[in-house]
Amino acid sequence: MNTTVAPIAQLSSVVKRYGNLTAVDQLDLMLHRGELLALLGPNGAGKSTAIGLLLGLNRADEGKVELFGRDPQDIMARRRIGVMLQEAALPATLKVGELIRVTASYYPAPRSLQESAELAGVADLLQRPYGKLSGGQKRRVQFALALCGRPELLFLDEPTVGMDIEARQKLWAAIRHLISEGCSVVLTTHYLEEAEALADRVCVIARGKVISEGTVDDLRARVSLKRVRCVTRLPIEQLMHWPDVVEARMDAGRAWMSTANAEALVRRLLHADEQLSELEVQRAGLAEAFTELTRDAAQANDTEREAA
Ligand SMILES: Nc1ncnc2c1ncn2[C@@H]1O[C@H](COP(=O)(O)OP(=O)(O)OP(=O)(O)O)[C@@H](O)[C@H]1O
């Protein structure tokens, strides 16, 4: 990926307010050609607002927003993007094939109906009225509409909500295919394994600000937590109160703990349960990194407020 060329989408020191609420607060965001940027953050963090700004659906109160070096409302920029938002109001009576055909007609060099349908996994739904589809099928049709114009940049706002595991994995494969063709993607998701599976770069947003940014490995390395798993007779209710245990739960018959001091925890576990087996220690995943980063940001925010 060449990051020396101009970014294809950019927010520079952008502020967006809704009344007294600052949804996006001095946000800087940059997207380069051919990369998949995942925006992560708790509910209400400002991810959809940031996407709305890049799409020209919201106007910034301060700062600069650019899409292909232009104003996001410029038709020349808009023709180069595909969009799948969280909610889509599409005519219920139109058949899936008709919807894709109409949408594709707005673009200068669209994919064929067959190619769009196959990429999105909706080839068997083309004759069905959109309104009669299941939630997961509707999401796949919305994905077909997002990609049918052969966009250079795709915005996917929580694309796999409501999809079963097989449909989700097919959509991930389709996204990888689009990226291999040179398409860039901005993705928001609450499924951290989705970001882990797809993202070149992850940007964690909380309260309208970027609190951490880097590759999935960078973010993992930034937190000190490790995962400890084992089969033990020690009750989980007891383990969750041990010193150094940040989180503890049962998962598929095993105790699962996260800790910043794996050595001390392992010593204590072996001492307390001589029958303990299947012990595993692993680096934290993106899920633990995300929990720790957003918790730290919330604590820093509280400390700032108390000091003010
Ligand atoms: N049109 C609006 N009017 C008023 N407040 C809004 C509007 N849109 C968003 N907000 C508020 O702005 C903040 C950021 O919302 P946003 O939808 O961008 O968050 P998000 O990170 O996408 O959340 P989620 O993960 O729940 O989708 C929230 O507090 C939300 O209530």
The ligand as an SDF file (V2000), in Angstrom:
LIG
                    3D

 31 33  0  0  0  0  0  0  0  0999 V2000
  -29.2680   13.2150   13.9830 N   0  0  0  0  0  0  0  0  0  0  0  0
  -28.8530   13.2460   15.2450 C   0  0  0  0  0  0  0  0  0  0  0  0
  -29.3920   14.1100   16.1240 N   0  0  0  0  0  0  0  0  0  0  0  0
  -28.9690   14.1650   17.3990 C   0  0  0  0  0  0  0  0  0  0  0  0
  -27.9850   13.3910   17.9210 N   0  0  0  0  0  0  0  0  0  0  0  0
  -27.4160   12.5000   17.0870 C   0  0  0  0  0  0  0  0  0  0  0  0
  -27.8130   12.3760   15.7230 C   0  0  0  0  0  0  0  0  0  0  0  0
  -27.0670   11.4160   15.1510 N   0  0  0  0  0  0  0  0  0  0  0  0
  -26.2320   10.9470   16.1080 C   0  0  0  0  0  0  0  0  0  0  0  0
  -26.4400   11.5950   17.2760 N   0  0  0  0  0  0  0  0  0  0  0  0
  -25.7080   11.3850   18.5300 C   0  0  0  0  0  0  0  0  0  0  0  0
  -24.3200   11.5160   18.2320 O   0  0  0  0  0  0  0  0  0  0  0  0
  -23.5600   10.5480   18.9580 C   0  0  0  0  0  0  0  0  0  0  0  0
  -22.7630    9.6960   17.9950 C   0  0  0  0  0  0  0  0  0  0  0  0
  -23.6560    8.8730   17.2880 O   0  0  0  0  0  0  0  0  0  0  0  0
  -23.1830    7.8400   16.1410 P   0  0  0  0  0  0  0  0  0  0  0  0
  -24.4360    7.2770   15.5330 O   0  0  0  0  0  0  0  0  0  0  0  0
  -22.2260    8.5260   15.2470 O   0  0  0  0  0  0  0  0  0  0  0  0
  -22.4160    6.7560   17.0060 O   0  0  0  0  0  0  0  0  0  0  0  0
  -21.8700    5.3110   16.5650 P   0  0  0  0  0  0  0  0  0  0  0  0
  -20.4620    5.2540   17.0290 O   0  0  0  0  0  0  0  0  0  0  0  0
  -22.1130    5.0880   15.1210 O   0  0  0  0  0  0  0  0  0  0  0  0
  -22.7730    4.3690   17.4580 O   0  0  0  0  0  0  0  0  0  0  0  0
  -23.3420    2.8700   17.1900 P   0  0  0  0  0  0  0  0  0  0  0  0
  -22.1870    1.9460   17.4100 O   0  0  0  0  0  0  0  0  0  0  0  0
  -24.3570    2.7440   18.2740 O   0  0  0  0  0  0  0  0  0  0  0  0
  -23.9080    2.8080   15.8040 O   0  0  0  0  0  0  0  0  0  0  0  0
  -24.5700    9.7510   19.7930 C   0  0  0  0  0  0  0  0  0  0  0  0
  -24.5970   10.3010   21.1020 O   0  0  0  0  0  0  0  0  0  0  0  0
  -25.8900    9.9840   19.0690 C   0  0  0  0  0  0  0  0  0  0  0  0
  -26.9740    9.9180   19.9720 O   0  0  0  0  0  0  0  0  0  0  0  0
  1  2  1  0
  2  3  1  0
  2  7  2  0
  3  4  2  0
  4  5  1  0
  5  6  2  0
  6  7  1  0
  6 10  1  0
  7  8  1  0
  8  9  2  0
  9 10  1  0
 10 11  1  0
 11 12  1  0
 11 30  1  0
 12 13  1  0
 13 14  1  0
 13 28  1  0
 14 15  1  0
 15 16  1  0
 16 17  2  0
 16 18  1  0
 16 19  1  0
 19 20  1  0
 20 21  2  0
 20 22  1  0
 20 23  1  0
 23 24  1  0
 24 25  2  0
 24 26  1  0
 24 27  1  0
 28 29  1  0
 28 30  1  0
 30 31  1  0
M  END
$$$$
